[in-house]
C-alpha cells in the first residue's frame, strides 16, 4: 500500500524558520569497545529480567477488560479513566479505508474524527438501512455524502418488513498492512458519543497472512478462536450481498488477514428465515448464542443481567422470553446438576432519565411501550425482573443492610449500551461470560421460531456483538467485575484473571412497587434537572 501522506516529525524540523537537522548527525555511530561490552552486559541483564518477568506473568496473569466504555463529556476525569473516543479510534493517519455500519449516521461527525491531514484521502464506505428512495433519512444522508468525494453509500438489503439495519461496527484498513474490527453500541451521531453510556470492542491489529494461503483449505476452528470468528464474520458480511454486491470488496480484502489473535465469539443476526443443522457453519440470533454457550463453563448458582436500551413487544405471555430466549441464554457446560439462572432486566425509569446528563433529551434513544392491553400484560410478567440503571432510587426496593455498592461512574450517563452478563459467585462479582452487542430485547433482533417441526427461525434485523469468557484467555482464568477502570488491581498468585469493565453499579436495585420503565411515547410533565418537560404528541 502507499505511504501515508502525513510526514513524521523529527527533532522539531517542522517548526517555522528552523533549519533541518544535518543528515550527518543521523548516521549510526559504533560505541568504543568498552562501551559495547557494557551495553552487551546490560542487554544480558535486561534479557534475564524479561525472562523473570515472563515467568512471573506465567505464574499470575492479568488481562485488561475486552470491552471499553466511551468517554462521557460532562463527567470528571476520574470517571473517564481508560475510556475511548471516536477520535481515538479513527484519528490515526495510517488509516487508509473505513467501512462504517450503523443505524443512524452523521457523516460530518464521522469525517471529523479522522486525522485532518488525511481525512480527504481515506476511502469511507457507509452502510445504512434506508432502502426506500424517498426516505427523508436516506435523502439527508445522500446530501451529506455529496460533500465528500471519498465517501460511498451502500444500502443494506432488508427482506423483512419490520427489520432495521441496527448493527454498529467499523472495519479499518491501514497503510501498515494491518486491519482492525471495531464492534460497538453507539449510533454514528454526536449525542451517542458524548453523554450516553456506550461500549466498544476493538480487535487486535490483524496482520496479513504470510505467505498468502491461496488454494488451501481453511479449517473453521473451535468456538471462541480467531479462525471461527473469521468464518462467522465473513459469512455475516456475505449476507449483505444476497441481492446485490455490497460487501464483496471488503470480504476479499479481509480474507487475506490473520484473525488468530482474536479471543471471542461473534454473535450476530442477519434478516431472513434460517434453518440450522450441525453442518451449518454460522448460526444467527439466539441460535448462535445457544451454540456458543454450550461450550462455555458456567457456575452452579448464577444470575444473568440483561441490560438494554429498548424492550420491544414480546407478546402478552412470557412464552418467547422464557421458552426461547432465556432457554438459549441458560446453556453452558456445568459440573453436576444446576438450577436455572435468575434473570434480571436492567432498564431506566423516568426519574433516572430526568436526572441524566442530557435530561429528557437522552430519553429519545431509549424505548419501550406500556400503553396497549398487550403491553400492559407484558409489563406484568417483566415487572418482577426489572432493575434500575442508576441504583439510587428512593422508591426502589431497599438493598440488603450489608450490601456494599460498587460505583461504576455511569449512573447519570443514560444507557445506550447493550450488555448481557452471567454472574457466578455473587459475593465477588465473578463472571461466567459477557456479551456486548447492538441487539436489544426483541424478537426482531434475536429471532422467533416459526416452525417447531422444521426448526426454522425468522430474524428481521442486522445485529452484531462479541461474546467473551475467561477460558479464552487462560485455562484456569477467572473474570471479575471492575469499576471505573479496565484493570484489576491484583490477582491471587499463580492464577489468571480477566477484568470486565462494568457500566452500572452493583448490586442491582429492584424496581419499587409503583415504578415503571421510561416510555418515550408518553408525556412526562415533571421537569428534568434542566427544567425541561417531555411532551409526546
C-alpha positions in Angstrom: 0.0 0.0 0.0 1.1 3.6 -0.4 2.8 5.5 2.3 0.7 7.9 4.4 0.8 11.5 3.3 1.5 12.7 6.8 5.2 13.3 7.3 6.7 12.2 10.7 8.2 15.0 12.9 11.9 14.6 13.5 13.6 16.8 16.1 11.1 19.6 15.6 12.1 20.1 12.0 8.6 21.2 11.1 8.9 24.4 13.2 8.8 27.6 11.0 12.3 29.1 10.5 14.1 26.2 11.9 16.8 24.6 9.7 16.5 20.9 9.0 18.8 18.5 11.0 22.0 17.8 9.1 22.0 14.3 7.7 25.4 13.6 9.1 24.0 13.8 12.7 21.5 11.0 12.0 24.2 8.4 11.0 24.6 5.5 13.4 27.9 5.6 15.3 29.5 2.5 16.8 30.5 3.0 20.5 34.0 2.2 21.7 34.8 -1.4 22.6 34.5 -0.9 26.4 31.0 0.8 26.0 30.0 -2.0 23.7 30.9 -4.6 26.3 28.9 -2.7 28.9 26.0 -2.4 26.6 26.1 -6.2 26.0 26.2 -6.8 29.7 23.2 -4.5 30.3 21.4 -6.3 27.5 22.1 -9.7 29.1 20.8 -8.4 32.4 17.7 -7.0 30.7 17.1 -10.3 28.9 17.3 -12.1 32.3 14.9 -9.6 33.8 12.5 -10.1 30.9 12.8 -13.8 31.4 12.0 -13.4 35.1 9.1 -11.1 34.3 7.8 -13.6 31.8 8.0 -16.4 34.4 6.1 -14.1 36.8 3.5 -13.4 34.1 3.1 -17.2 33.6 2.5 -17.6 37.4 0.0 -14.8 37.6 -1.5 -13.2 34.6 -3.9 -10.2 34.5 -5.8 -9.3 31.3 -7.4 -5.9 30.7 -11.1 -5.6 30.0 -12.0 -6.8 26.4 -14.8 -4.2 26.4 -14.1 -0.4 26.9 -16.5 2.3 27.8 -16.7 5.5 25.7 -15.7 8.9 27.3 -18.5 10.9 28.8 -18.1 14.6 28.0 -19.7 16.0 31.1 -18.1 13.7 33.7 -14.8 14.4 35.6 -11.5 12.6 34.6 -11.7 10.1 37.5 -14.9 8.7 36.0 -13.4 8.6 32.5 -10.3 6.5 33.2 -9.4 4.0 30.4 -12.3 5.3 28.2 -12.2 5.8 24.4 -13.5 8.4 22.0 -14.3 8.1 18.3 -11.3 10.2 17.5 -9.1 7.7 19.5 -10.4 5.0 17.1 -10.3 6.9 13.8 -7.7 9.6 14.3 -4.6 7.5 13.3 -3.2 8.9 10.0 -2.3 5.4 8.9 -6.0 4.5 8.3 -6.5 4.1 4.6 -10.0 2.7 4.3 -13.0 2.6 6.7 -16.3 0.6 6.4 -18.9 2.1 8.8 -22.1 0.1 9.5 -24.8 1.7 11.6 -28.5 2.6 12.1 -28.1 6.4 12.3 -25.3 8.3 10.6 -23.9 11.9 10.8 -21.3 11.9 8.1 -19.9 15.3 9.1 -19.3 13.9 12.6 -17.8 10.7 11.2 -15.4 12.5 8.9 -14.4 15.0 11.6 -13.0 12.1 13.7 -10.3 11.2 11.1 -6.9 12.9 11.1 -7.3 16.2 9.5 -4.4 15.8 7.2 -5.7 12.6 5.6 -9.5 12.6 6.0 -9.9 13.6 2.4 -7.8 10.5 1.4 -9.5 7.8 3.5 -11.8 5.6 1.4 -15.0 5.7 3.5 -17.9 3.3 2.9 -21.1 3.9 4.9 -23.6 1.0 5.1 -27.2 2.0 6.1 -30.6 0.5 6.1 -32.7 3.3 4.4 -33.8 1.3 1.4 -36.8 3.5 0.3 -35.6 6.0 -2.3 -37.9 8.7 -0.9 -37.0 8.1 2.8 -36.0 11.5 4.3 -33.2 9.9 6.2 -31.8 8.5 3.0 -32.1 11.8 1.2 -30.4 13.6 4.1 -27.6 11.0 4.1 -27.1 11.5 0.4 -26.9 15.2 0.8 -24.2 14.9 3.5 -22.2 12.4 1.5 -22.2 14.6 -1.6 -19.8 16.9 0.2 -17.2 14.2 0.5 -15.9 12.7 -2.8 -14.2 9.9 -0.8 -17.5 8.7 0.8 -19.5 5.9 -0.8 -23.0 5.0 0.4 -24.4 1.4 0.5 -27.9 0.5 1.5 -28.3 -2.9 3.1 -30.8 -5.5 1.8 -33.7 -5.8 4.2 -36.2 -8.6 3.3 -38.3 -8.3 6.5 -40.9 -5.6 6.8 -40.1 -4.7 10.4 -36.4 -5.1 10.2 -33.7 -2.5 10.6 -30.0 -2.2 9.9 -29.1 -2.0 13.6 -25.5 -3.3 13.6 -22.9 -0.9 14.9 -19.4 -1.6 13.5 -16.4 -0.3 11.7 -13.7 -2.1 9.7 -10.4 -0.3 9.3 -7.7 -1.0 6.8 -4.3 0.6 7.4 -1.2 1.7 5.4 0.9 -0.6 7.5 -0.9 -3.6 6.1 -3.0 -4.4 9.2 -6.7 -4.4 9.7 -8.9 -3.8 12.7 -12.6 -4.6 13.5 -14.5 -2.3 15.9 -17.8 -3.5 17.2 -19.7 -1.1 19.5 -23.1 0.1 20.7 -23.3 3.8 19.5 -25.1 5.3 16.6 -22.8 7.4 14.5 -24.2 10.7 15.8 -22.9 13.3 18.2 -25.3 12.6 21.1 -24.4 8.9 21.3 -20.6 9.7 21.6 -20.9 12.5 24.2 -23.1 11.9 27.3 -24.6 8.4 26.8 -23.1 5.2 28.2 -21.7 3.1 25.3 -19.2 0.2 24.9 -16.6 -0.7 22.3 -14.8 -3.9 21.4 -11.6 -3.4 19.5 -9.9 -6.3 17.8 -6.1 -6.6 17.9 -4.4 -5.3 14.8 -4.7 -8.1 12.3 -1.7 -8.8 10.1 -1.7 -10.1 6.6 -1.3 -13.9 6.2 2.2 -14.7 5.1 2.7 -16.4 2.8 -0.7 -16.0 1.2 -2.7 -19.2 1.5 -4.2 -19.3 -1.9 -5.9 -22.5 -2.9 -5.6 -24.1 0.6 -8.5 -25.5 2.6 -9.3 -23.4 5.7 -10.5 -25.1 8.8 -13.3 -23.5 10.8 -11.6 -23.7 14.2 -13.1 -24.1 17.7 -15.7 -21.8 19.1 -14.0 -18.7 20.5 -11.0 -18.9 18.3 -9.9 -16.4 15.7 -10.4 -18.9 12.9 -14.0 -19.4 13.9 -14.5 -15.7 14.3 -13.2 -15.1 10.8 -15.6 -17.6 9.3 -18.6 -16.2 11.1 -17.6 -12.6 10.4 -17.1 -13.1 6.6 -20.4 -15.0 6.5 -22.1 -12.1 8.2 -20.7 -9.7 5.5 -21.8 -12.1 2.8 -25.4 -11.7 3.9 -25.3 -8.1 2.6 -24.7 -9.5 -0.9 -27.9 -11.6 -1.1 -29.4 -9.4 -3.8 -26.7 -7.0 -4.8 -22.9 -6.7 -4.4 -22.2 -4.6 -1.3 -19.5 -6.1 0.8 -17.7 -8.3 -1.7 -14.7 -5.9 -1.9 -14.1 -5.8 1.8 -14.7 -9.6 2.1 -12.0 -10.2 -0.4 -9.6 -7.9 1.4 -10.3 -9.3 4.9 -9.8 -12.9 3.7 -6.1 -12.1 3.3 -5.7 -11.2 7.0 -4.8 -13.4 10.0 -7.5 -13.4 12.7 -5.7 -15.8 15.1 -5.1 -13.1 17.8 -8.9 -12.6 18.3 -10.4 -14.0 21.5 -14.2 -14.1 21.4 -17.2 -15.4 19.6 -19.2 -13.4 17.1 -22.9 -13.3 17.9 -24.7 -11.7 15.0 -28.1 -11.6 13.3 -29.0 -11.3 9.6 -32.5 -10.9 8.3 -34.4 -13.8 6.8 -35.6 -17.3 7.5 -32.9 -19.6 8.7 -32.8 -23.4 9.3 -29.8 -24.6 11.2 -28.2 -28.1 11.3 -24.9 -29.5 12.7 -23.4 -28.7 9.3 -24.4 -25.0 9.3 -21.1 -23.1 9.5 -22.6 -20.0 11.1 -25.8 -19.6 13.2 -27.6 -16.3 13.8 -29.6 -14.7 16.7 -30.4 -16.8 19.7 -29.3 -19.9 17.9 -25.8 -18.5 17.7 -25.9 -17.7 21.4 -27.1 -21.2 22.3 -24.5 -22.9 20.3 -21.6 -20.9 21.7 -22.8 -21.1 25.3 -22.8 -24.9 25.2 -19.0 -24.8 25.1 -18.7 -22.2 28.0 -18.1 -23.3 31.6 -20.8 -21.8 33.9 -21.3 -21.7 37.7 -23.8 -23.7 39.7 -25.6 -20.7 41.2 -25.8 -17.7 38.9 -27.8 -14.8 37.5 -28.0 -13.2 34.1 -28.3 -9.4 33.8 -29.9 -8.3 30.5 -29.1 -4.5 30.2 -30.6 -2.9 27.1 -31.9 0.4 25.8 -35.0 -0.9 24.2 -37.7 -3.5 25.0 -39.9 -4.4 22.1 -43.3 -6.1 22.1 -42.6 -9.6 23.2 -46.2 -10.9 23.4 -48.9 -11.0 26.1 -47.4 -14.0 27.7 -43.8 -14.8 28.5 -43.6 -17.8 26.1 -41.0 -16.4 23.8 -39.0 -14.8 26.5 -38.7 -17.9 28.7 -39.1 -20.8 26.4 -36.9 -19.4 23.6 -34.6 -16.6 24.7 -34.0 -17.4 28.4 -33.6 -21.1 27.4 -30.8 -20.2 25.0 -29.0 -17.9 27.5 -29.2 -20.6 30.2 -26.9 -23.0 28.2 -23.4 -23.8 29.4 -21.0 -26.5 30.5 -21.9 -27.5 34.0 -20.4 -29.7 36.7 -23.3 -31.7 38.0 -26.9 -30.6 38.4 -27.7 -27.0 38.4 -30.8 -24.8 38.9 -31.7 -22.3 36.1 -30.1 -18.9 36.5 -32.1 -16.0 37.8 -32.8 -13.3 35.2 -32.7 -9.5 35.7 -33.6 -6.9 33.2 -31.8 -3.5 33.7 -33.7 -0.6 32.3 -34.1 3.1 33.4 -37.2 4.7 34.9 -38.4 8.2 34.0 -36.7 9.6 37.1 -33.4 8.2 36.0 -33.8 9.8 32.6 -34.7 13.2 34.3 -31.5 13.0 36.3 -29.3 12.0 33.4 -26.7 14.4 32.0 -28.8 15.3 28.9 -32.1 15.0 30.8 -35.2 14.2 28.8 -33.2 14.5 25.5 -31.4 11.2 26.3 -34.8 9.5 26.6 -35.3 9.8 22.8 -32.8 7.0 22.4 -34.4 4.6 25.0 -37.7 2.8 24.1 -40.4 0.6 25.4 -44.2 0.9 25.5 -46.7 0.0 28.2 -50.0 1.6 26.9 -51.9 -1.1 24.9 -53.5 -4.1 26.7 -50.9 -6.4 25.3 -48.1 -4.2 26.5 -49.7 -4.0 30.0 -49.7 -7.8 30.2 -46.1 -7.8 29.1 -45.2 -5.3 31.9 -46.9 -7.6 34.4 -44.6 -10.5 33.7 -41.5 -8.3 33.2 -42.0 -6.3 36.4 -40.5 -8.9 38.9 -37.3 -8.9 36.7 -36.9 -5.1 36.3 -33.9 -3.4 37.9 -32.7 0.2 38.0 -29.9 1.5 35.8 -28.7 4.1 38.4 -29.4 2.1 41.6 -30.2 5.1 43.7 -34.0 5.3 43.5 -35.7 6.4 46.7 -38.8 4.4 45.5 -36.9 1.3 44.6 -36.5 -1.8 46.7 -34.1 -1.4 49.5 -30.7 -3.1 49.2 -29.6 -5.6 51.9 -28.2 -4.0 55.0 -24.7 -5.4 54.4 -24.7 -4.5 50.7 -21.6 -2.6 49.6 -22.4 -0.5 46.5 -19.6 -0.5 43.9 -19.7 2.7 41.8 -19.3 2.4 38.0 -19.4 6.1 37.4 -22.1 6.0 34.8 -25.4 6.4 36.6 -26.0 9.9 35.1 -24.9 8.8 31.6 -28.1 7.3 30.2 -27.6 3.8 28.8 -27.5 3.2 25.1 -25.1 0.3 25.7 -26.5 -3.3 25.5 -24.8 -5.8 27.7 -25.6 -9.4 28.7 -23.6 -10.7 31.6 -23.8 -14.0 33.5 -22.6 -13.6 37.1 -21.3 -16.6 39.0 -20.3 -16.1 42.6 -22.4 -13.0 43.6 -20.2 -12.1 46.5 -17.1 -11.2 44.4 -18.8 -10.3 41.1 -17.1 -13.2 39.3 -18.4 -13.5 35.7 -19.0 -16.6 33.6 -19.5 -14.8 30.3 -20.3 -11.3 28.9 -21.7 -10.1 25.7 -21.7 -6.5 24.2 -24.0 -6.2 21.2 -26.2 -3.9 19.2 -29.2 -6.3 19.9 -31.9 -5.2 22.3 -34.6 -7.3 23.9 -36.7 -8.1 20.9 -37.8 -10.9 18.6 -36.7 -8.9 15.6 -33.2 -8.8 16.8 -32.8 -12.4 18.3 -35.2 -14.3 16.1 -38.5 -16.1 16.5 -39.3 -19.7 15.9 -41.8 -20.1 13.1 -41.9 -23.8 12.8 -41.2 -26.1 15.7 -41.2 -29.2 13.4 -38.7 -27.7 10.9 -36.6 -25.8 13.4 -36.8 -22.6 11.2 -36.4 -19.2 12.8 -37.1 -15.8 11.4 -34.9 -12.8 12.1 -35.8 -9.2 11.0 -32.8 -7.1 11.7 -29.0 -6.9 11.3 -27.3 -7.0 14.7 -23.7 -7.7 15.8 -21.9 -8.4 19.1 -19.0 -10.2 20.7 -19.2 -12.8 23.5 -16.2 -13.4 25.8 -15.5 -15.7 28.7 -12.4 -16.3 30.9 -11.2 -19.6 29.4 -10.4 -17.8 26.2 -7.5 -16.1 28.0 -6.1 -19.0 30.1 -7.4 -22.4 31.1 -7.6 -21.5 34.8 -8.7 -17.9 34.3 -11.5 -16.1 36.1 -13.3 -13.0 35.0 -14.0 -10.3 37.6 -16.0 -7.1 37.5 -14.0 -3.8 37.7 -15.4 -0.3 38.4 -14.1 2.9 36.8 -11.0 1.1 35.4 -10.2 -1.5 32.8 -7.7 -3.3 35.0 -7.7 -5.5 38.1 -5.5 -4.2 41.0 -4.4 -7.7 42.0 -4.9 -11.4 41.5 -4.2 -14.5 43.5 -0.6 -15.6 42.9 -0.4 -18.4 40.3 -3.8 -17.5 38.9 -5.0 -15.7 35.8 -7.8 -13.2 35.8 -9.6 -11.1 33.2 -11.1 -7.7 34.1 -14.6 -6.7 32.8 -15.4 -3.0 33.0 -18.8 -2.5 34.5 -21.2 0.1 33.0 -23.5 0.1 36.0 -23.3 -0.1 39.8 -23.6 -3.4 41.7 -25.5 -4.8 43.5 -28.6 -4.0 41.3 -31.7 -2.4 42.7 -35.1 -3.9 42.0 -37.9 -1.6 40.9 -40.3 -0.5 43.7 -43.9 -1.4 43.7 -45.2 1.7 41.8 -42.2 2.1 39.5 -42.4 1.6 35.7 -39.9 1.8 32.9 -39.3 5.0 31.0 -41.6 5.4 28.0 -40.6 7.8 25.2 -44.0 7.7 23.6 -45.7 9.1 26.7 -45.7 12.7 28.0 -43.6 13.5 31.2 -44.6 16.8 32.7 -42.3 16.7 35.7 -39.3 18.9 34.8 -35.9 17.3 34.4 -32.9 18.7 36.2 -32.6 21.4 33.5 -36.2 22.4 33.8 -37.4 20.8 30.6 -40.6 18.7 30.2 -41.2 15.9 27.7 -44.4 16.2 25.6 -45.3 13.4 23.2 -47.8 14.5 20.5 
